[in-house]
Amino acid sequence: MTILNLKWTKGAPKELLAGMIVRCRGTLMLIGTFTPEPIVATILADCTEYTQAIADYEIDWLNDLGVPARKVS
């Protein structure tokens, strides 16, 4: 899968979902399972387009296989 194969939607989503990729100020961000509310508000205000790269059940499946989500700081 490449970024080019994803179907992008213009504007901001109604809510952020795990596995979503958002573009804010020219930067791509992958949304995880925990995003603090102040960050959510900032992302939604600055988001220019978004796509669902991986579904929540796929994240759960990877976690069950021993590939846990990791926090990026």
GICORUR-V650650 format. One record per run of one state. SS is the DSSP state (H for helix, E for strand, L for the rest). FROM is the first residue (numbers start at 0). TO is the last residue. If there is no record, write none. Layout:
# GICORUR-V650650
ss: (SS,SS)
from: (FROM,FROM)
to: (TO,TO)
This chain:
# GICORUR-V650650
ss: (L,H,L,E,L,E,L,E,L,H,E,L,H,L)
from: (0,2,5,8,10,19,24,26,30,36,46,52,55,64)
to: (1,4,7,9,18,23,25,29,35,45,51,54,63,72)
